[in-house]
Amino acid sequence: MSSILTNYGAMVALQNLQATQRSLTETQNHISSGLKVATARDDASAWTIASTMKSNVASLNQVSQNLGNADSILGTAVSGATQISKLVSSIRAKVATFTDTSANKSAMQSEVTQLVNQIGATIKSSSFNGVNLLDSTQPDGLVFLAATNNDYTATGGDTSPTIATGAAVDLSSTGADTAVDDFYTLVGDMAAAITDADPATQQTNLDAAMKKIDAFAASVQGQAAQFGAVQQNVQSQKTFVTSLANAMQQGVSNMVDADMTAESARLSALQTQQQLGTQALSIANQAPQMILKLFG
């Protein structure tokens, strides 16, 4: 039926054109933002999951950065302990010559004192961002966050894993550890501790001195080994956390990122469809005018 009051063809053409324009706007938004799910309106379920995962990724990235700092702290401590171990070896070699009757004990004592001063300087320098594991400032060691627990529904899910360095021994001259205290007391006046007119007594004193030096060396090496093992654990965990964050980020991308190739093809198709819809609407709007020819 032809009518001049209601143009059904134009109404249908307009509805189709409006639908095309909505799709075209949506596609243009996808292309401009790079996202197919930018808000909860686009896909409530995907948006909720992606938002949670993005938060987890951000937390993991922060943990990775913190583990990097932990690696530096431990690396500094290991380097310091390794250097101290070398200095103790040098002191041991010097002490071994104290019983030599032709040796200049005063000069050797001066050399030992200089080596001890280097140990003190090394301990003070073994600090990263104000954190020192070789002096008395961190007696209980440190605890580092190893990851974030992303499953809070499980039993104990509110607890995140950590990595602990274990207790730290104060290797400085203020250290209360017996081996440390004995070492600094001994090297304070090595000549007096070893020198004796009786060769047998000298050897006994030397042996006792060597034991104290070796006990201190064991403490130093123990700290280097302890912190080195923890550092290896930290490095391994950092690699895992970084990999996990990347995998989760890829998962988020799969859910919300737009396929630019598909969106480009869709944009081209919709632009063509829009042009055709505009022409269809134009033709439908001319239909009532054709009725006038019936009365011509």
Beta strands, then each sheet from edge to edge (+ up, - down):
strand 1: 127-128
strand 2: 131-132
strand 3: 143-145
strand 4: 162-164
sheet 1: 1+ 2-
sheet 2: 3+ 4-
end
